[in-house]
Amino acid sequence: MKLAICGGTGFIGRHLSEYWIKQGHEIIIITRKARTNQPDGIKLVTWDELSSNPHLLESLDAVVNLAGESLNQRWTKDTKPKIKQSRLDSVHRLGNILDQLTNKPQAVIQSSAVGIYGTSRKDTFNESSEVESIDFLSDVCVQWESAARQRFNTTRLVLVRTGVVLGNQGAYPLMQLPYKLGVGGPIGDGEQWVSWIHMNDMVKLIDYAVRNPEMSGPVNATSPYPVTNTDFGKTIGKVLHRPHWFPVPSFMLKALLGEMSILILEGQKAVPDKAEECGFQFDYPHLNDAMYQLKNS
């Protein structure tokens, strides 16, 4: 297959491109800056190059858009517009390029997040759940998906609503750190939900979305078995042979992270009904197995 990845040098994008290279696919990674070294099996092109020569993306089997500013930064009056606008800009910029193609991609796989559902301690969210702008993150996601539906309305569109991706980079090493230092414990009251997915399943689910024409619309990229923050921490402690005992008060996290603390202090219980209905099988549906695999990898 001929596949393109926007944001292919990021956390998920690197793993996805490595997975597809091993399968022998032709990979194009769209980046902001030119690089002198082209990785084996990958063609790097910049957004500016595509603006002048969009036909580099002719006849793609699929394009995956993962581009956007990281959420893992303090949400200030300056960074919040950048987080939102970077996502909208990537959608519109890609849309402008695809509009000029003679042979458009057969599918667009667009990144989103389970934050679109807002936060809740009691509700369970699947792809049929209503969404609305009730806080910063849900507002970003609602506008992000709305822009994608508008710009990619002539091809099959899959909106991948991602939870916490567990890998050897990203958020998970930071979540492990207090336990490695012997001071791990519940955050806040520990009852907030964590919807998570192992990186291997994240990559496989994107690949599955590309290959399966019956899959379209929103797809929750989360394990079938979300857990509470307390259970998440206890599992880290078990895997690392460290205690789970030192609580982190909510006010401390709010003081340290500001509004971004909602990512840790609140959450949502999202389940992957669409993926399972389409026949996708998780390699690591259970947190214990996922964490042991990462420890031993």
N, C-alpha and C positions, 0 to 999 in steps of 0.2 A: 504493500500500500504506500501511497504518497501522503504524508501527514505533516501538518505544520503546528507549531506550538508557540503561542504568544506568552511571554513570561517563562520560556523554557529553561532559563538559567536559574530559576528560583528553586525553592525547597521541593515542591511537588514536581515541577517541570524537569528537574535533573533526573529524578527517579523514573519519570515517565519516558523521557528520551532514551535512557539506558535500557529500559525494558523493551522499547520498540526496536532499538538498534540490534539487540540480541536476536530479535525475530526477523531481522533482515529487511526492515522497512526503510524507505527513503524519508529522511527527516529534515525538515526545515525549521530552524528556530529563529523567531523574530525578536530582535533585541533593540534596545535604544541606542547603543553605541557599537561602532565597528570594532572588530577584534582581528588581530593579525593572525592568530592561530585558529585554524578550523579543527575542531575535534573530529576524530575518526568517525566516519559514517554520518556526519551532520553538516548541513549547509547553514551557515549563519547569514542572515540578511537583516538590515536595519529597517525601521519604519520609513526613514527618508528614502532609502533605495526602493521600497515598495511603492511609495507615493509617486515616484517617477517611472517605475516599471512594475505595475501591479501584476503583470502577466507571469511573473515568477511563481505566482500561486495558482496558475491554471491547472485544472483537472485534479484537484486534491480529493482524496477520499474523505478527509475530515480536517478541520482546523479546531484546535483546542485553545481557548482564551483564558489564561490564568493571570494575566497582567493586572497589576494594581499595587498601590502603596501598601506597605505592611500595616496591619492593625496593631502590631506589637510596638507601639510607641505612645507616649502620653498624648491623650486627646485634648488638644488646646484649640483656641479660636483660630490658630494658624494651621494646625495639622489636620483638623477635621475637614475643612474644605478640600485639602489636598488628597486625603483618603478617598473622599467621595468622587472628586473630579477625575482622579486618575483612573478609576474604574469606568466612569462614563466615557472618558476620552478614549480608552482602549476599545470600547465597544463601537463608538462612532468612527474611530480611525480605521478599524478593521472593516466595518460596514462600508465605508467609502471605497476601500480597496476591492472588496468582494463585488460591489456593484459594477465595477468595470470589467469583470472577468467574462469571458465567453463561456467557459465551462466552470461553473461555480462548484464549491465543495458539496459533497453529498450530505454532509452533516456538520453542524457547528456545536461543539461541546463548550458551554459557557460556565465558568466558575461562578458560584454564589456561596451562601453560607446559611447554616441553620439559624443564625441570628435573625433571619427574616421573620421567624415566628414570635419574636419577642421573648421575654423570660416568664417562666412559670414553675412553681413547685408541684402543681397538681395535674396539669394537662399533659397529654401525650400527643405529639404532633406527627402526622404523616403528610404525604404530598397533597392530600385533599384538604388539609387544614387551611382555614382562612388566614391571610396575611394582611398586615396593615402597619403603617409607620407610627410606632408608639415610643420609640427611643432612637438614639443616633444610629445604632447598628442596623435595626430593622428598616429605618428610613433609607440608609445606604443600599441595602439589599433590594428593597422594593423598587427604587429608582434604577438600580443596576439591571434587574431582571426586566423591567419595563422597557428600558432602552434596548436590551437584547431582543426582546420579542418584536420590537418595532423594526430594528435594523436587519434581523436575520429571518424575516418572515417568508422568504422564498425557498427555504431549505429546512430539513429536519433539525430542530433545535432541542438540545438537552441542557437543562439548567441543573448543574451539580451543586447541591446545597451541602457544603462540607462542614463536618464537626471538627473536633480536635484531632489532628492527624498525628499519630504516634510514630516517631522515627528517631534516628540517632542525631538528628538536628531539629530545629524548630523549637516548639514549646516544651516538648517532653523532657529534654535534659534539664531545663530550668525547674520543671516540676519535681524531678528526682533530687535536685541538689540539696534541699533541706534534709532529706532522708539520709543522703550520703554524709551529711555533717552531723547526723544524729539528733536533729531538731525537727523532724517531720511530724505533721499532725493535721487535724482538720482546719479548714479555712472558713472563717465565719462560723456559722452553726453546723456546717458540713452536710446540710440537707439539700443543697442545690445539686441539680442534675448535671452530669458530664456526658455529653454525646460524643463518642470517640470513634476512631477507625484506625486500624493499622495501615501503615504506608503501603504495604504490599497489596492490601485490598483496595486502597484508594486508587492505585495505578491500574489494577485489574478491572475495577469498576469503570474507569474512563475508557479503557480498551474495550470493555463489554458494550459500553454505550455507542462506541464507534461502529462495532461489528453488528449490532442488532437493530435493524430498521424499525422494529416495533417499539423501541424505547424512545420516548420523546417527552417534552415538558419537564417539570421539576422531578429530581431524583435525590433523595436524601443519602448522602455519602456518610453513613454512620453504621456502627455495629448494630445488630438486632438487639443487643443487650446493653443499653446505657446504664450507668451506675451513678450513685450519689458521690459527692466529693469525699465523704468519709470512706466509702467503700473503695474509691479510687486510691486514696492515700494508704489505706490498709493493705491494698494489693501491692503497691510500690514497696511498702515496708516488708511485706512477706517475701517478695522477690529479691530484695536487696539485703534481707536479714537485718533490718533496722527497725527501731521502735516507731510506733505511730502514737505520739503522746503530747506533742507540744502544739497547742492551738494557736492559730494566728487570728487575732481579733479583727473584725471587719474595719474598725476605724483606722487601724494601722495600715491596712492595704489601701483604703481610700486616700489616706494622707500621702502614701507613697506613689500611687498610680493615678489618682484622680478619677475621672469618669471611666477610664479604661478598666478600672477594677470590676466593672459589671461583668466583664468576660470571665472573672474568677468567682466573684461573690454571688452571681446569679447564673442561671442557665436554663436549658430547656431539654425536655425528654423527647428526642426525635428518633423515629424508627424508620427503617428502609423498606417500607411496604412495596414501593414500585419496583425496586431492584429485585426483591424476592419473587414478586409476581411475574417478573420477566425471566426468572430462572437463574439469576446470579447466585453463586455460592461463595460464601466468605471462607477464606482460609483461616482467619482468626476472629471468629465471632465472640469469643470469650476473652475478657480482659486478662485473666491470669495467663493464658497461653500467649497472648500478644506480647505481654511484658517479658515473659521468659524468653521468647524468641529474640526480642531486641537485646536482652542482656547477653545472650549467647552468640549474637551475630557479630 
